[in-house]
Amino acid sequence: MNPTVRSLKQAWSIFGICLAYVIARQIIFGPVNPDQIPLYLANKAVAFTALIFLVQSACLLANADPLASAAWGRRALHLSALHVTMSLILQGPEYYPQYYDMQGILNLRGSFMLLFGALAAYGFWRLSHFQKGPRLRLIISLASSAVVVGHLIPQGIPDWFQPGDWYGKLPDVSLLSLAAIGAAIYYYWMQWRRL
């Protein structure tokens, strides 16, 4: 099988697994209505898939396969752009009441979540247009990945520490995303140590 076709099949399979997990957690075990699949739940799956693609890119980079790494990195970037667009459509207290005060204005938690999300999106977009030296590219990769952690923390705390409240005892996608970005940081760090 053509390596590009195989890689695309892997990408679609990863997205399918992420979407199935979100649907199981949020609909089968949780209170979300199935008519939220096309945007609200798909957005969660898109964001999670983007981070898994980023881990794949970082792993391939650490294993000296820069071309395959770049392909997975581009996929991660495209899904991140889709996630930003979908999130902007959904933005508001109707979908994310935990990020707003009683007057419908962003609270501190929501402000930090959006700030770090915007910074991460910019960092990875900038990386996609940056051609100078591998060391500087790794610095941008590490910094942007660390900023993703800042985007995830306001989403997960305090829920990450209350497993008894998890739908179907399944961890929230934000916690799984934290593990994924941790893996990406690890692979970037391994690559840094080799330079």
Secondary structure, 3 states (H helix, E strand, C coil): CCHHHHHHHHHHHHHHHHHHHHHHHHHHCCCCCHHHHHHHHHHHHHHHHHHHHHHHHHHHHHCCCHHHHHHHHHHHHHHHHHHHHHHHHHCCCCCCHHHECCCCCECHHHHHHHHHHHHHHHHHHHHHCCCCCHHHHHHHHHHHHHHHHHHHHHHHCCHHHCHHHCHHHCCCHHHHHHHHHHHHHHHHHHHHHHC
